[in-house]
């Protein structure tokens, strides 16, 4: 469930807030992972002049697991660029997804990026946003919800940590990529509002907190904008495997945009 303590952001004049998710770096897609990494760095360079805050809504990495003294190799261009932006005072917030849920505090310690493991309510310019990756929310996906409880269990994580990184990291990467390849075609099509679980979750949540203006999630891999009520809208960021889309907030409005065709 979302945290009850709301986080406030007041966006200065001339500045924007950006939302992005589902990059799955490490996984080949329409372009190679290295090509997509360079595109994402180009995007960060493109927005850094007016970005006040950036929300990364999960699955930036197709796999991420932190041992006490080891993290996955690679991604140096991305991590270096994120460090540059936080050093310049741009706020970056990271929500774990189903592919990088075993992240701990590496990004916080090294890059000063807060990490969230559950949906959060942010108040941006006095408007309430419910933000998260989106996995396991809504009425469907019962098998995954059970697996998520296992993967998030501290005992299961402790046991996995006893695998040497040369075994544990390749094994988890293999399983992660099999899962993405299996679900990719399923993710590609709009299922109708009745079977879009995140949209249904937003509708249900709105009955408890009708003041939510924007629901913004990832996970779905399909850029979406759907009205939840007369005063509330559900957005999905899409992905950086096929769509290369993101969401931009300025002066109280959200816009879905595309960076690469």
Buried (B, 14 or more C-beta within 10 A) or exposed (E): EBEEEEBEBEBEEEBBBBBBBBBBBBBBBEBEBEEBBBBBBEBBEEBBEBBBBBBBBBBBBBBBBBBEEEBBEBBEBBBEBBBBBBEEEBBBBBBBBBBBBBBBEBBEEEBEBBBBEEBBBBBBBEBBBBBBBBBBBBEBBEEBEEBBEEBBEEEEBEEBBEBEBEEBBEBBBEEBBEBBEEEBEEBEEEBEEEEBBBBBBBBEBBEEEEEBBBBBBBBBBBBBEBEBEEEBBBBBBBBBBBBBBBBBBBEEEBEBEEBBE
